[in-house]
Amino acid sequence: MNAALLGQYGEQDAGTTGGVPRLLTALLQYRKSYELHVYQGAPHAFNNDTATSYRPIVACDAWAKTLAFFGRTLSTQSRNVLFRAK
């Protein structure tokens, strides 16, 4: 893996967050660029606005962090491609 990694997890999603310590260990061991966020009290799919698990405050924070991460890690050319209107 050569790209920076952004991970955003709901604390209550044990199937996913259970692997975060092992992931973090590997990222540190191989000196990879990363940003990880575990949202306290949030379930799996907290960002899915069509599900009962949707948490709008957490989802908005995660989206803001995603845009900031893209702004820091993607080149101008890549951002233009990623957000190009069709």
C-alpha positions as CSV (number, residue, x, y, z in Angstrom):
1,M,0.0,0.0,0.0
2,N,1.5,3.3,-1.1
3,A,-1.5,5.7,-0.7
4,A,-2.5,7.3,2.6
5,L,-5.3,5.5,4.4
6,L,-8.4,7.0,6.0
7,G,-10.3,4.8,8.4
8,Q,-13.6,5.8,10.0
9,Y,-15.3,3.2,12.2
10,G,-18.3,3.0,14.5
11,E,-17.2,1.9,18.0
12,Q,-20.2,-0.5,18.3
13,D,-19.2,-2.3,15.1
14,A,-17.0,-4.9,16.9
15,G,-16.5,-6.9,13.7
16,T,-14.6,-4.0,12.3
17,T,-13.2,-2.1,15.2
18,G,-11.8,-5.4,16.6
19,G,-9.2,-5.3,13.8
20,V,-8.1,-1.7,14.3
21,P,-5.3,-2.5,16.8
22,R,-3.8,-5.0,14.4
23,L,-4.2,-2.5,11.5
24,L,-2.6,0.2,13.5
25,T,0.4,-2.0,14.4
26,A,0.9,-2.8,10.7
27,L,0.6,0.8,9.7
28,L,3.2,1.8,12.2
29,Q,5.5,-1.1,11.5
30,Y,5.6,-0.3,7.7
31,R,5.6,3.5,8.3
32,K,2.5,4.1,6.3
33,S,0.6,7.4,6.2
34,Y,-2.8,7.0,7.9
35,E,-5.6,8.7,9.8
36,L,-8.0,6.5,11.9
37,H,-11.2,7.6,13.7
38,V,-13.4,5.5,15.9
39,Y,-16.6,7.2,16.7
40,Q,-17.8,6.5,20.2
41,G,-21.2,5.0,20.4
42,A,-21.7,4.8,16.7
43,P,-22.9,1.6,15.0
44,H,-21.9,0.0,11.7
45,A,-23.2,2.0,8.7
46,F,-23.5,5.2,10.8
47,N,-22.9,7.2,7.5
48,N,-25.8,5.4,5.6
49,D,-28.7,7.9,5.5
50,T,-31.1,5.2,4.4
51,A,-30.5,3.0,7.4
52,T,-31.8,3.1,11.0
53,S,-28.1,3.1,12.0
54,Y,-27.6,6.6,10.5
55,R,-26.1,9.1,12.9
56,P,-26.2,12.5,11.2
57,I,-23.9,14.3,13.6
58,V,-21.2,11.6,13.3
59,A,-21.8,11.3,9.6
60,C,-21.2,15.0,9.1
61,D,-18.0,14.9,11.1
62,A,-16.8,11.9,9.1
63,W,-17.6,13.6,5.8
64,A,-15.8,16.8,6.9
65,K,-12.8,14.7,7.9
66,T,-12.9,12.9,4.6
67,L,-12.9,16.1,2.6
68,A,-10.0,17.5,4.7
69,F,-8.1,14.2,4.2
70,F,-8.6,14.4,0.5
71,G,-7.4,18.0,0.5
72,R,-4.2,17.0,2.3
73,T,-3.4,13.9,0.4
74,L,-4.6,14.2,-3.2
75,S,-2.9,16.2,-5.9
76,T,-4.8,19.0,-7.6
77,Q,-5.2,16.9,-10.7
78,S,-6.5,13.9,-8.7
79,R,-9.1,16.1,-6.9
80,N,-10.3,17.4,-10.2
81,V,-10.9,13.9,-11.5
82,L,-12.5,12.7,-8.3
83,F,-15.0,15.5,-8.1
84,R,-15.7,16.0,-11.8
85,A,-19.3,16.6,-12.6
86,K,-20.8,14.3,-15.2
